[in-house]
Amino acid sequence: MSARALRPCTAHEQGVDDVAFLSQLLDVVAAEHGGNVEHVFATGISNGGDMSHRLACELAERIDAVVPVGAPVVVEPCEPSRPVPVKILHGTADPCALYDGGEVCGGCWTQAIEEITGSEAKDDSDTFPCQAVPEQAAGWRARNGCADVETRSTADGAATCVQFGDGCAGAEVELCTIEGAGHTWPGTDYGCTPGTSFCDAYIDAVGPTSDDLDGPSEAWAFFAAHLDR
């Protein structure tokens, strides 16, 4: 399977069309708000990050900007109907969606379950190839027509954000790399209680979080900068 293809799962095998569902959901929301949804943004971590990429690829006419976090793959073919601003947040120590890509990504949930239950999983079917994060950003630069020249770079602690904006007509691409961070939302905690068996297994599986970048604030600031699209 190509690192950029849809990963095998029950929903994919059953032909579930998540993009169509979300497009219809936007129609419902619009109908409840006078027939119009002025701005639509997408973000998420892991599979949610993949879906953010996919919406930018396949529903670009309705999506104003996306912020994928810890996303393993940009689904191909990706041929957006218009350029979409993209800001990628990713930790270099992500054990689930490897920053440098590779043939064996995923597997975090299996690891957590094995630690909780004390038994070995039956197979490794939740592992898959993933795409290097700089390659994800380069792909979006090419789709958006951005020059391969940094227009802005900021650093805060272990986090460095590099933006490419020249030539892409407001649909800039930005990559924020968080050194030493795992498969987590930067600037947030784990969302569980350390010391419990589930939480400890989850932390062991996804790796360290980081306070060097406030992920939610970064995402909102990026979305707010594109309210005129």
N, C-alpha and C positions, 0 to 999 in steps of 0.2 A: 504494500500500500504506500502510495506517495505520502510524504510528510505533509503535503498541502491538501490532501484529499479529506473528505469527511471521514471521521473515525467511525469504525463499526460499532453500532449500538442497536438496541431493540427498536427505538423510535425511527432510526434511519432505515432499518430493514423493513419496517412496516410502512414506510413512505410518509411519515409524519412531516408536514411542511411548516416548520416553525416560523419562517419568514412570512408566509401567507397568514398564519394565525396572528402574528404581531401587526401586520398591515390591517387586518380586519379589526383588531383591537383598537388601533388608532382611529378607524372609522367610527367605532362605537363611542369612543371618548369624544370625538369631534361632534357626533350627533347630540351628545349630552351637553355640549358647550357651544351651542349656536352654529354648529356645522363647520367649525374651524379649529384646528390645532395649529397654533402659529409656529411653535418651535418644538422639535423632537431631537433629543439627545440620547445616546446609549452608552452605558458603561457596565462593567462587571468583571469579576475575577475568574480565571481558569476557563471553564466552559462558557461562563458569562462573558469573558473577554473574547473568546472565539466568536460568540454570537454578535458581539459589538462589531468585530471585523466583518462578519458576514452581512450584517444589516447595511454597513457602509458599502459593501460590494454589490448587494442585490436589491437594496431599497434606498439607494442614494437620493432619489428625488424627494424622499420624505424625511431624511436624516440630515441634521445640520452639523453634527460633530460627534465623534466617538472617543472614548478613553478606555481602551482595553488594559486590563491589569493582569499580569501573570498569564497571558494567553499563549497556548502552545503553538497555534497554527492559524495562518490566514488561508481560508478555503480558496482553492482554485477550481475553475477559472474565476477570477475576480475582475469584473469589467463594469465598474460603476458608471451610471448614466451621467454623473457629473462629479467633479472633484469633491471630496469630503475631508474636512480637517480631522487629523488623527493625532492623538497624544498617547504614547505608550508608556506605561509604568511597569518596570520589571526589575526584580532583584537578581544579582549575579549568583547568589547561592540558592536559587530556586531548585529544589530537588525533583519537582513534579513537572515543570515546564522549563527545561534546561536553557539557560541564557544563550549558550553557544549551540543549541540544538543537539540532535542526536537520534539514534535509532530506538533508544529505550527511555521514553519519558512516561509520565503518569505513574501509576502504581502506588500512589500515596495512600489511597483509601484501603487498599489491600494490606499495606504495612500497618496502618492503624488498627485494622480489624485483627490482624495476626497478633499484635501486641496486646490487645484487649482480651482476646480469647485464648491466647497461648498456643494456638494451633496454626499450622501452615495452610495457606490458601491452596485451593485445588489447582489453580492455573494462574497464568500471568496475562489473561486476556484484557486487563485494563491498562496494559502498557502499549505504547504506540510511538512512531517517529514524530519528532517535533521540529519546528523551524527555528533557526537562530534568530534571536530578537533583532540584531542589526539588519538582518535580511528582511524581516518584516517591515522595518522602517524604510529600507531602501525600496521595497516594492511599492509602498505608498508614495514615496517621493516620485517614482517613475509614473504612477497612475495620475498623480496630481500635477505633473509637469514641473515639479520643483527642481531648481538648480541644485547640484550636489555640492553646495557650499553653505557652511554654517552661517546663519544670520544672527544667532544669539546663543550664548552658552552661559548657564548659571550653575553655581555649585553651592551646596549647603551641607557641611559635614561630609557624609559618605554618599550623598546624592548629587548627581550631575545631570542637568537637563540641557539637551542640545536641540536647537530649533532650525529647521530648514524652511524658509519662507519665500525666497526669491523665485519668481516665475510661476508661482502656483496660485495667484489671484485670490488670496485670502484663505486658501485651503492648505494652510501650512501643516507640516509634519514635525512632531516633536518627540524625542525619545528621552525619557528620564530613567537613568540607570542608578539603582540603589545598591552600592557595594555591600556585600555580605548579607543582604536581605533574602528571605526565603519566599515561599509561595503564600504571601500574605498581602493584605492591604497596608501599604506603608502609612504610618501615623495612627494606626488603630491597634487595639489589643486583639487577642485571639477570639473573643466572644464566648469564652467558656471559663470555667472555674479551675485554675491550676490546682493540682493535687487530687483531682478526680481522675479515675482511670481513663475515661474517654478523652478528657482535655489533655492529659499528659501524653496519651498516644497520638492525639492530633498534632500537638506541638512537635513531638519527635518526628512526625511524618512530614510536616510542611516547612519546618525550619524556622529560623529566627525572624521576628518582625523588626521594624526599624522606625525610629522617631526622627530620622534625618529629613524626611519628606512627609508633609501632611497630604496624603493621597486624596481624601474627600475635598479638601480646599483647593488642591491643584485641579481636580476634575471640574469643580464648579467654576473656578476662574476661567478655565478653558472654554467651557460652555458659554459663560456670560460674555466672553469676547466675541462670540459668533451669533449674537442675538439679532444682527442685521442681515443675516442670510435669507 
